Amino acid sequence: MYSSAAVRSLVETWAAENHIGRVRSFHASLVGMVLPNDDIEVRLQHVGMVAGRKIIKVEASNKATEEKVLLGEAEVEQPVSSYVFTGQGSQEQGMGMELYASSPVAKEVWDRADKHFMDTYGFAITNIVKNNPKELTIHFGGPRGKAIRQNYMAMTFETVAVDGTTKSEKIFKEVDENTTSYTYRSPTGLLSATQFTQPALTLMEKASFEDMLSKGLVQRDSSFAGHSLGEYSALAALADVMPIESLVSVVFYRGLTMQVAVERDASGRSNYSMCAVNPSRISKTFNEQALQYVVENIAEETKWLLEIVNYNIANMQYVCAGDLRALDTLTGVTNYLKAQKIDIQALMETLSIEDVKAHLVEIIRECARQTVAKPTPLDLQRGFATIPLKGIDVPFHSTFLRSGVKPFRSFLLKKINKTTIDPGKLVGKYIPNSED
């Protein structure tokens, strides 16, 4: 009995990190004699997982004779985990494909999505993830092609006018009954095109989570959250709010409506993007209020879209969305404030608001003039405090897209079967994102 208690104490100390309550079960069998003054060597080995708990194999041996004297097994609860699902901008060519090749569970997720996309829209999402082609042509020949063309023709989105009236428009305006093919284009590769990025990321996260779940790695009391697009992955992982086919339909449509919301040139380029901003890199006194003041004045002076859309870490991490010219001007202004050691907060304490604004507007005008003089399309560069979010060409979360929220909500509600959702899976576990 003493040997068993002593070994359990080691499990509590090393496997449960001195948290006795985390040892949920412990079973031991005495298989050899232990005499006074014997030196016993104990080995703890993590051999598996069940419902997020570690399975610890325990072996105790006589150090001198190497004879086993005790065999046991323990289940040890891990610290509560939170799963945070990422949003657009984190995509990468080949993501999830190593797991696709090694995990039957992950492969099934991707294969179901591929079948749905191939049958409905004529492409495989895994092809886009693996190869990131800059062009992809969908042919509408034969009975199957005609059915796919009809699906393209039927896709519409709604816009809400200032007076509240709703107007329905075709997403693929160039596709009609005589169209023989349609070509998707993106100068940086289709994986960066919003309509493909969104289902690709959602599937990568869903497949990864299902693989973890099948291996017993996920705790029952885990909490979940998602940033923007990641909310769909989080809800699909936690509560199975919709089948994979509906899930990818929703995020594909979501991406399409965002993709067509901004004007594009013949190569598919838009004039919008996003960038991360760290105010603390400008000066110790340059805080959220100062950043907001600069952003508002750039937008007011230039008439270009520029907004802070994500407030991630106070005074350290924000995301701005807007016109490429406005984002480039923001980089220029913050670089100038840093280089010239201009303290906006201090100026506000010593000068009138009008004088501070006049000084800032002068800086903005010069930076905007330099931006306009640059060759187009603008290629945003990293600044002292700004980092362009490559692969994003839609001003997500900005007021620019607000008119599409209500129509998309109506579309989303049609895809969710309320009778099959179990609120018990969400209460106390799901952390909603207020942006989407």
N, C-alpha and C positions, 0 to 999 in steps of 0.2 A: 504493500500500500504506500509505503514511504517513497519507493522508487517512482511509482506512478504519479504521486503528488509533486515530487521534485521535477519530473519531466514536464508535467503540465505547467509548473511555474516558469520553466524555460520557454514554453510556447507562449505564455502570457507576456513574458519580458521581450522576446525577440520577434515573434511572429505577429503579436498583437500590440507591440510597442507600449507595453505597460498599461494597456487598457483592458482590464480583465473582462469587462462586459462584451468585448468583441469576440471572445472565444465562445462560439455558439454551440459547439459540441466537441467532445474529446473522448476517444475510446482507446484503451490500451490493454494489451495482453502481455502477461509476464511469461516469457518463454525460456528463461534461464535463471540460475541461482545467482543471487547477489549476496556476498558475504561482507562482514564489517571490514572497513579499510580498502575495499575494492575501488579502483579508479574506473569510473564509468564515462564513456565518451558518447555524447548525444548528437545525433545528426537530424536536422530539420530540413526537409526538402519540399519546395512548392511544386506539386505535381499536377495541379489542375484547378478548375474554377467551377462553381455551381452558383447560379443566381448572384453573381458578383462577389461571392465569398471565396477566399483562397482555401484550397484543400492542401493541408500540410501533412506529409508523410513523416512519421517519427520512428527513428531507430536508435536504440541504446545498446551499446556493446561494452563488454569487459575490455578495457584498454590493453591489458596484458595478454589475454588469450584470443581477443577479437571475437569471442563468442557473443552472439546476440542474446540479450537478456530481457528486452522489452520491444514490442512492436505496437505502433499506434497510428491514429489518424485524427486530425483536428480540422474543424471548419472555422475559419477566422474571418469575421466581417471586416471589410475595408472601410476607411473613412468615406463618408457620403460623397458621391461624385456628382458633378453637374456636367451635362453635355451641352456644349454651345455649338450650334451649326452656323457655319460661315455664310456670308453673302457674296454677291457678285464682285469680281475683282481678284478672287483667289484661284481662279481657274488656271490650269496648266495642261499643256499637251501631254497625253498619256496618263492623266490622273485616273486612279482606280483600276487601271488595266492589269497591273501586277496581281492585284487581288482577284480580278476577274479570271485570271488564268489559274489561280490556285484554290479559289473557294467556290464550290458548287452553289452555295447560298447567294453569294454576291453575283455570280454569273447569271443565276435565274432572274435577279432583279433587272440587270442590263438586258438580258435576252427578251424579257417580256416587253420592255420599253422599245427595243429594236423592232419587234414584231408589230407593235402598235404603230410606230412611226412609219415603218415600211408599208404596211397595209393602208394607212390613212394618208400619208404625205409623200411616200416614195423615197425615203432616205433612212439610213441607219445612224443613230446617234453615236454608236461606238466608232463608226468610221470617222466622224468629225472629231471625236476625242483623240483617237489614235493618230490621225494624219493632219488635222487642222488645215484642210484645203482652203485656198483663197476663193475658189469657185466650185459650185456643185450644181449640175444641171439635172432637173427632174423631167423625164420624158413622159408624155401623155399618150403614147401609142397603145393600141389594143384595148380590150374591154377593161382590164385592170387600170391602165393609164387614164382612161376616160373617167373611171370612178374616182381616181385620185384628183384629176382636174376638177371634177365637180366639188370635191371637198375644198379645194382652194377657192373656187368661185363662191362657195357658200360662206366663207369666213368674213365676218363683218365686225366692226367695232363702232361703238356709239360715242359721240361727243356731245357735251352739254354746253349750250350757248349761254351768254351772259343773262339772257332773259329766262333761263331755266328750261328751254325747249331742247329736246333730244333729237339728234340727227344720226342716222345709220349710214355708214360708208363701208365700201368693200376694202379689205386689207390688201388684196392682190388685184389692184385696179387693172393691171395689164393682162390678166388672165381671163379669156372668154372662151366660148365654145369652139373657136377655131384655133386656139393656141396649141401648138404642138409640144412646147417645152417651157420650163421656167428655170432661170438660173439665179441662185443665191450668190452674192459676192460680198467679200469683205477684204480690204487691203491688208489687214493684219491677221487674216485667217478667220474662218467661220466660227471657231471656238470662242472668239471675242465678240461675235455678233450676238446681241442680247437674246434673240429668240432661240439660239442654240446653247449659249452659256447657261441659261437658267435651267433647262432640263438636264444638261450635263452635270452641273454642280449638284442639283437635287438628287440625281441618281447616284452619283459618287458617294454622297453622304448617306443616303438610304441604304445602299449596298454595303457600305462599311459598317453601318450600325447593325444591320441584319446579320452580318457575319459575326460581329462581336456577341450579339444576342444568342446566336446558335452555339457559341463556344462557352456560354455561361459567364460572360464577363460583365454583364450589366446588372446592377443592383436593382431590386424591386422598388426601393425608395429614392432612386435618383431623380434629380430635377433636370429640366430641359429648357433651353432657350434658343432662339434663332435670331440672327441679325438680318433684317430685311428678307431677302429671298430665303434665308436659312430657316425662317419660321415654317415654311412649307415642309422642309425636311424634318424639323423638330416635331411638328404635329403628326406627320406620317410615321415617324419612328415611335413616338410615345403612344399615340392613340389610334393609329391606323384610320385616320379620318376619311381616307378614300383609297381605293385600289390603285396600284401603280399606273395603270392605263389612264385613269382619271387624273392622277397626280401630274403626270407628264403633260397631259392635255392642258391642264390649268396653267402650268408654268411656261409651256410653249406659247400659249395664247397671251399670257401676261407679257412675255418677252416681245412677241410680235407687236402688240399694241404700243409698247414703249419704243420699239424700233421705228415704227411708222409715225410716231408722234413728233419726231424731229426731221427737218429737211436734210436731204443727203445729196451729194454730188453723184456724178455718173459712176464713180468708183465705190460708192457706198459710204463715203466719209461724212461725218456730221461736224457741226461747229460747237459741240458741247463735250464736256468731260467733268471730272471731279479731281480734287486733290486733298491730301491730308495736310493739316496745319498744326504746328506745335508753337504756340505763342511764347512759351518759356525760352525758346531758342533765340528770340529777338532781344529780350532783356528780362531782368528779374521783375520789372514792374509791368511788362507788357502782358496783360491778362485777357480773360474772355471778353470783358467790357471793351478793352482797347481793340481787340480783333473785330468785334461786332461793329465798332465805330468805323474802322477802316473799310470793312466790307460794305457797309451801308453807304459810305461816301463814294466808293468806287462805283457801285450800282447807280447811285443817284447822278453822279457826274457823267458817266459814260453812257448810261441808258442800256448797258449790257446786263444780262442776267448774272447775278452772283448772290448766293445765299449760303449761310451756314446751315447744313442740313443734318449733321450728326454731332451731338455733344457727347463725346465718349469719355474723356478723362479731363476733369476740371483744370483749365489753364495749361493743359499739356497735349490734348489730342482731340482735334475737331476735323470734320470733313466739309469742304465747300463744294458746291455744284454750280455750274454755270457755263456761260459762253467761254470758248477757248481764249478769246481776247481778254475777258475779265479775269480769268484765272492767271493768265500770263502777266497781266497788270498787277494782280495781287502779289505775285512772286517778286515783281520789280519793286513794288512799294515796300514790302517787308524786307527785301534785301537792302534797300536804301536806308530804312529806319535802323537796321542792324549796323550797317557800315558807318553811318553818320552818328550813331549812338543818340538818336532822337527819342526822348522819353515823353510819350504822349500824355501819360498820367501826370507827370511833373508839369508839363506845359498847361494842362487844364487847371492846375492849382495856381499858376502864376499869370496866365493870360486869360482873356475872355474867350468864351466858346466860339465866338465869331472869328477871332484871330487864330485860334487853333485850327478851326475848320479851313480858313483861308490858306494857312500854311500847308495843311494836308492836301487840299485840292490842288495846290501848285505842284506838289510831288506827284499826285495821281495823274495830272494832265501830261507831265513830262514822261512818266512811265507808259501811259496809254499811247502817247505819240511814238515812242520807241517800239511798242508792240505792233502798232499799225504798219510801221515801216518794215517789219520782218516778213520774209517770204511765207506764202501760204501753200498748203495748210500748215497752221502753226504746230510746232512740235514742242510741247511743254517740257521744260527742263526743271530739274530739282533746284530749289533755292535754299537759303539758310534755314528757313522754317517751313518750307512747302515741299511736298512729294507728290508728283502726278500719279494718279491711279491708272496705270496703263491698261488698255483693253476695255475701258469704259468710255462710251461715247453718247451716253444719255444722262441728263441731269437728274438722277434718281432723288426722290424725296423732296424735290423742289416744287414750288408753286406752279411751275411750268406744266407739270403733269397732273395737277389737281383735278382738272375737268374729267379725267379718265377714271377717277377713283370710284364714283358711284356706278357707272356702267359695268366696271370690272367686278364690283361687289355683286351685282345682279347675276353676272355670268358665273361667279364662284359659287353662289348659293345653289345654282342649278346642279352643280357637280357634287355637292355634299349631301349625303343622305342623313338627315338629322336623327332618324330613328335608330341608326346603327352606331351613333357616337355615344360612348360611355363617359359621362362627365367625371366619374370617379377616377378615371385615368389622368385627368388634367388637374383636378383640385389639389392644391398643395404641392404640385410637381412642375406645372408649366408656368414659365415666366414670360408673359406676352411682351411683344415689342410694340411700342405705341406708334411706330412710324408707318406701318403698313395696314 
